């Protein structure tokens, strides 16, 4: 069970996007896209039937489940353990950055490929998201919508290009304001009484059980926030800061680096990738489960299990190079929670030269 876009439909979506919006030579792009999907279909057949591939997927899913439980547990230990406050804050800042990216990766992958065969265990894993104020089921449908439709007219690079025109401190202020607005928008989205996207509302008719879970978890998140603030006000405020402010900020920055620089109208430049070229990059990519390093490949072939995606990407490297596919900016110490690394990524995002030229 994976993302609900069939193989043939994925090709048609990508080709239609090229046909409508890309200035690139259509016959060549279309032919290369179909050739790439022929390779991907082989991977899909193997991951559905080959014993070794199935075993690899099961091990990867189990390891991801352990990581998911550990991320939540360590967060609560750091927040509520009787540690000196200075030490607690020093530990929580990098942990919040690292764990927010790791939690994003875990939710991303187990929304594509369930962690367990029994749905009850999957529901339990999703329910634990309440403890860190995330709603995995709602994120699932936002993410599937993202896979179905890249909107070039809602491209964050438009805002980044405008920010890049401002020099010096004014540019940093503009970037800070942009990130603050996007973080506030994500916070508003978890409130149970805020408006839902049309594709979420439609679930009340098409998938009522999923819709009920989304609504219930929204209320549970709000209720749990009130409980921790009432019972342990100081620690509750610290937990809220770590999970509702720092975490969404880091998550949004990573989403930016997954799609900037990019050209949403071109299938082979719609997201970023990076084939690790050093031991450091390989280590950081392993920590991140190759999510940032293979984001373009994942967009092209969302059904291929994440434990096989790097092997598939290696088959695409020559094609990516020929189309000038953009490289990820975030495969660095940011993935380990380094605030300085995050600042360097932000500096790269706001520079004009990292954003120009991808629509031509």
C-alpha positions as CSV (number, residue, x, y, z in Angstrom):
1,X,0.0,0.0,0.0
2,X,1.6,3.3,-1.1
3,X,0.6,6.7,-2.2
4,X,-2.7,6.6,-4.1
5,X,-1.5,7.6,-7.5
6,X,-1.2,4.8,-10.0
7,X,1.9,4.3,-12.2
8,X,0.2,5.3,-15.4
9,X,-1.5,8.3,-13.8
10,X,1.9,9.6,-12.4
11,X,3.3,9.6,-15.9
12,X,0.3,11.4,-17.3
13,X,0.4,14.0,-14.6
14,X,4.0,14.8,-15.2
15,X,3.6,14.8,-19.0
16,X,0.5,17.0,-18.9
17,X,2.4,19.5,-16.7
18,X,5.2,19.6,-19.3
19,X,2.7,19.9,-22.2
20,X,0.9,22.9,-20.5
21,X,3.7,24.8,-18.9
22,X,7.3,23.9,-19.9
23,X,9.2,25.7,-22.6
24,X,11.5,22.7,-23.0
25,X,11.4,20.5,-26.1
26,X,8.4,18.3,-25.4
27,X,9.2,15.2,-27.4
28,X,12.6,14.7,-25.7
29,X,11.2,15.4,-22.2
30,X,8.3,13.1,-22.8
31,X,10.4,10.3,-24.1
32,X,12.9,10.6,-21.3
33,X,10.1,10.6,-18.7
34,X,8.6,7.5,-20.2
35,X,12.0,5.7,-20.3
36,X,12.6,6.6,-16.6
37,X,9.2,5.2,-15.7
38,X,10.0,1.9,-17.4
39,X,12.9,1.6,-15.0
40,X,10.7,2.6,-12.1
41,X,8.1,-0.1,-13.0
42,X,10.8,-2.7,-12.7
43,X,11.4,-1.5,-9.1
44,X,7.7,-1.6,-8.4
45,X,7.4,-5.2,-9.5
46,X,10.4,-6.2,-7.4
47,X,9.2,-4.4,-4.3
48,X,5.8,-6.1,-4.6
49,X,7.1,-9.7,-5.1
50,X,10.8,-10.3,-4.5
51,X,11.5,-11.8,-1.1
52,X,14.7,-9.9,-0.5
53,X,13.1,-6.6,-1.4
54,X,10.0,-7.3,0.8
55,X,12.3,-8.2,3.7
56,X,14.2,-4.9,3.2
57,X,11.0,-2.9,3.3
58,X,9.8,-4.7,6.5
59,X,13.1,-4.0,8.3
60,X,13.0,-0.4,7.2
61,X,9.4,0.1,8.3
62,X,10.2,-1.5,11.7
63,X,13.3,0.7,12.2
64,X,11.3,3.8,11.3
65,X,8.6,2.9,13.9
66,X,11.3,2.6,16.6
67,X,12.7,5.9,15.5
68,X,9.3,7.5,15.6
69,X,8.7,6.3,19.2
70,X,12.2,7.3,20.3
71,X,11.9,10.9,18.8
72,X,8.7,11.5,20.9
73,X,10.2,9.9,24.0
74,X,13.5,11.8,24.0
75,X,11.6,15.1,23.4
76,X,9.5,14.5,26.5
77,X,12.6,13.5,28.5
78,X,14.4,16.7,27.6
79,X,11.4,18.9,28.4
80,X,10.3,17.3,31.7
81,X,13.5,15.8,33.1
82,X,14.9,17.6,36.2
83,X,17.8,19.2,34.4
84,X,19.2,22.7,34.9
85,X,17.2,25.1,32.7
86,X,20.3,26.4,31.0
87,X,21.3,22.9,30.0
88,X,17.8,22.0,29.0
89,X,17.6,24.9,26.6
90,X,21.0,24.3,25.2
91,X,20.0,20.7,24.5
92,X,16.5,21.5,23.2
93,X,17.4,24.0,20.5
94,X,19.5,21.6,18.4
95,X,17.2,18.6,19.3
96,X,14.1,20.5,18.2
97,X,15.7,21.3,14.9
98,X,16.9,17.7,14.4
99,X,13.8,16.0,15.7
100,X,11.4,18.2,13.7
101,X,13.2,17.1,10.5
102,X,13.3,13.5,11.6
103,X,9.6,13.5,12.6
104,X,8.7,15.0,9.2
105,X,10.7,12.2,7.5
106,X,9.0,9.6,9.6
107,X,5.5,10.9,8.9
108,X,6.3,11.3,5.2
109,X,7.4,7.7,4.8
110,X,4.8,6.0,7.0
111,X,2.0,7.9,5.2
112,X,3.3,6.4,1.9
113,X,4.1,2.9,3.4
114,X,2.3,1.9,6.6
115,X,4.7,0.8,9.4
116,X,2.7,-2.3,10.4
117,X,0.4,-4.8,8.7
118,X,-2.3,-4.3,11.3
119,X,-4.1,-1.0,10.9
120,X,-4.6,-0.8,14.7
121,X,-0.9,-0.5,15.2
122,X,-0.7,2.2,12.5
123,X,-3.5,4.1,14.1
124,X,-1.7,3.9,17.5
125,X,1.5,5.3,15.9
126,X,-0.4,8.1,14.3
127,X,-2.2,8.9,17.6
128,X,1.2,9.4,19.3
129,X,1.6,12.5,17.1
130,X,-0.8,14.3,19.4
131,X,2.1,14.4,22.0
132,X,4.2,16.5,19.6
133,X,1.2,18.4,18.2
134,X,1.2,16.8,14.7
135,X,-1.7,15.3,12.8
136,X,-0.2,12.5,10.5
137,X,-3.5,11.7,8.8
138,X,-4.2,15.3,7.8
139,X,-0.6,15.7,6.7
140,X,-1.1,12.6,4.5
141,X,-3.8,14.3,2.4
142,X,-1.9,17.6,2.2
143,X,1.1,15.6,1.0
144,X,-0.9,13.6,-1.6
145,X,-2.3,16.8,-2.9
146,X,1.3,18.1,-3.2
147,X,2.2,15.0,-5.2
148,X,-0.8,15.4,-7.5
149,X,-0.3,19.0,-8.4
150,X,2.7,21.3,-8.4
151,X,1.3,24.8,-8.9
152,X,3.8,27.1,-10.6
153,X,1.6,30.1,-9.7
154,X,2.0,29.2,-5.9
155,X,5.7,28.9,-6.0
156,X,7.6,30.0,-2.9
157,X,10.5,31.0,-5.1
158,X,8.4,34.0,-6.2
159,X,8.7,35.3,-2.6
160,X,12.3,34.3,-2.3
161,X,13.2,36.1,-5.5
162,X,11.5,39.3,-4.2
163,X,13.4,38.9,-0.9
164,X,16.7,38.5,-2.9
165,X,16.2,42.0,-4.3
166,X,16.6,43.6,-0.9
167,X,20.2,44.1,0.2
168,X,21.9,43.5,3.5
169,X,19.8,43.6,6.7
170,X,16.6,44.5,4.9
171,X,16.9,41.2,3.0
172,X,17.2,39.3,6.3
173,X,14.2,41.1,7.8
174,X,12.1,40.3,4.7
175,X,13.1,36.6,5.0
176,X,12.4,36.5,8.7
177,X,9.0,38.0,8.0
178,X,8.2,35.5,5.3
179,X,9.3,32.6,7.6
180,X,7.2,34.0,10.5
181,X,4.1,34.2,8.3
182,X,4.5,30.7,7.0
183,X,5.1,29.4,10.6
184,X,2.0,31.2,11.8
185,X,0.0,29.7,9.0
186,X,1.1,26.2,10.0
187,X,0.1,26.9,13.6
188,X,-3.3,28.2,12.6
189,X,-3.8,25.0,10.6
190,X,-3.8,22.8,13.7
191,X,-6.6,24.7,15.5
192,X,-9.8,22.6,15.4
193,X,-12.1,25.4,14.4
194,X,-10.0,26.7,11.5
195,X,-11.3,26.1,7.9
196,X,-10.2,23.0,6.2
197,X,-9.0,22.6,2.6
198,X,-11.7,21.4,0.1
199,X,-9.8,18.1,-0.4
200,X,-9.9,17.5,3.4
201,X,-13.6,18.4,3.7
202,X,-14.4,16.0,0.8
203,X,-13.1,13.1,3.0
204,X,-16.3,13.4,5.1
205,X,-18.1,11.8,2.1
206,X,-15.3,9.7,0.5
207,X,-13.4,8.5,3.5
208,X,-15.4,9.2,6.6
209,X,-13.1,7.2,9.0
210,X,-10.1,9.2,7.9
211,X,-12.0,12.5,8.2
212,X,-13.2,11.6,11.7
213,X,-9.6,10.8,12.7
214,X,-8.4,14.2,11.4
215,X,-11.0,16.1,13.3
216,X,-10.5,14.1,16.5
217,X,-6.8,14.6,16.4
218,X,-7.2,18.3,15.9
219,X,-9.2,18.5,19.0
220,X,-6.9,16.1,20.9
221,X,-3.9,18.3,20.0
222,X,-5.6,21.4,21.3
223,X,-6.8,19.6,24.4
224,X,-3.3,18.2,25.1
225,X,-1.8,21.6,24.7
226,X,-4.2,23.0,27.3
227,X,-3.5,20.1,29.7
228,X,0.3,20.4,29.7
229,X,0.1,24.2,30.0
230,X,-2.3,23.8,33.0
231,X,-0.4,21.0,34.8
232,X,3.2,22.0,34.1
233,X,3.1,25.6,32.8
234,X,6.8,26.2,32.4
235,X,7.6,22.8,30.9
236,X,4.4,23.0,28.8
237,X,5.5,26.4,27.4
238,X,8.9,24.9,26.6
239,X,7.3,22.0,24.9
240,X,5.1,24.3,22.9
241,X,8.0,26.5,21.9
242,X,10.1,23.5,20.7
243,X,7.3,21.7,18.8
244,X,5.0,24.6,17.7
245,X,7.6,27.3,16.8
246,X,11.1,25.8,16.2
247,X,9.8,22.6,14.6
248,X,7.5,24.2,12.0
249,X,10.2,26.7,11.1
250,X,12.8,23.9,10.5
251,X,10.2,21.9,8.6
252,X,9.2,24.8,6.3
253,X,12.9,25.6,5.6
254,X,13.5,22.0,4.6
255,X,10.4,22.1,2.4
256,X,11.9,25.2,0.7
257,X,15.2,23.5,0.1
258,X,13.4,20.5,-1.4
259,X,11.9,22.7,-4.0
260,X,14.2,25.7,-4.3
261,X,15.9,26.2,-6.7
262,X,13.5,24.4,-9.0
263,X,11.2,24.7,-12.0
264,X,7.8,23.4,-11.2
265,X,6.9,23.3,-14.9
266,X,9.6,20.8,-15.7
267,X,9.5,17.2,-14.5
268,X,13.2,16.8,-14.1
269,X,13.7,20.1,-12.3
270,X,10.5,20.2,-10.1
271,X,12.5,19.4,-6.9
272,X,16.1,19.0,-5.7
273,X,18.4,16.1,-5.3
274,X,22.0,15.4,-4.3
275,X,24.0,12.3,-5.0
276,X,26.4,12.2,-2.0
277,X,30.0,12.7,-3.1
278,X,31.8,12.5,0.3
279,X,31.7,10.4,3.5
280,X,30.2,13.4,5.3
281,X,27.4,13.8,2.7
282,X,26.7,10.0,2.9
283,X,26.5,10.1,6.7
284,X,24.2,13.1,6.7
285,X,22.0,11.5,4.0
286,X,21.8,8.2,6.0
287,X,20.7,10.2,9.1
288,X,18.0,11.8,7.0
289,X,17.1,8.5,5.3
290,X,18.1,10.1,2.0
291,X,15.0,12.2,2.0
292,X,16.6,15.5,1.0
293,X,19.1,13.7,-1.3
294,X,16.4,11.9,-3.3
295,X,13.5,14.4,-3.2
296,X,13.3,14.8,-7.0
297,X,13.4,11.0,-7.5
298,X,10.6,10.6,-5.0
299,X,8.5,13.2,-6.8
300,X,8.9,11.4,-10.1
301,X,8.4,7.9,-8.6
302,X,6.3,8.2,-5.4
303,X,5.3,4.6,-5.2
304,X,8.9,3.3,-5.0
305,X,9.7,2.4,-1.3
306,X,12.1,4.8,0.4
307,X,14.6,2.0,1.1
308,X,15.0,1.4,-2.7
309,X,14.8,5.0,-3.9
310,X,18.6,5.8,-3.8
311,X,19.3,2.7,-5.9
312,X,16.7,4.0,-8.4
313,X,18.2,7.5,-8.3
314,X,21.6,6.2,-9.4
315,X,19.9,5.0,-12.6
316,X,18.7,8.6,-13.2
317,X,21.9,10.5,-12.5
318,X,22.9,10.9,-16.2
319,X,19.4,12.1,-17.1
320,X,19.3,14.6,-14.2
321,X,22.7,16.0,-15.2
322,X,21.5,16.4,-18.8
323,X,18.5,18.5,-17.7
324,X,20.4,20.5,-15.1
325,X,18.4,19.1,-12.1
326,X,18.9,21.4,-9.1
327,X,20.9,20.2,-6.1
328,X,19.7,20.2,-2.6
329,X,21.0,23.0,-0.3
330,X,20.2,21.2,3.0
331,X,22.5,18.1,3.0
332,X,24.7,19.6,5.7
333,X,24.9,19.9,9.5
334,X,21.3,21.3,9.5
335,X,20.1,17.7,9.4
336,X,21.9,17.1,12.7
337,X,20.2,20.2,14.3
338,X,23.0,22.7,13.9
339,X,21.5,26.2,14.2
340,X,24.5,27.7,12.4
341,X,24.0,25.2,9.5
342,X,20.3,26.4,9.4
343,X,21.5,30.0,9.1
344,X,23.8,29.1,6.2
345,X,20.9,27.4,4.4
346,X,18.8,30.5,4.9
347,X,21.6,32.7,3.5
348,X,21.8,30.4,0.5
349,X,18.1,30.6,0.0
350,X,18.0,34.4,0.0
351,X,20.9,34.8,-2.5
352,X,19.7,35.6,-6.0
353,X,22.2,33.3,-7.7
354,X,20.8,30.2,-6.1
355,X,17.3,30.9,-7.4
356,X,17.7,32.3,-10.9
357,X,17.6,30.5,-14.2
358,X,15.4,27.5,-13.5
359,X,12.4,28.6,-15.5
360,X,14.3,28.9,-18.8
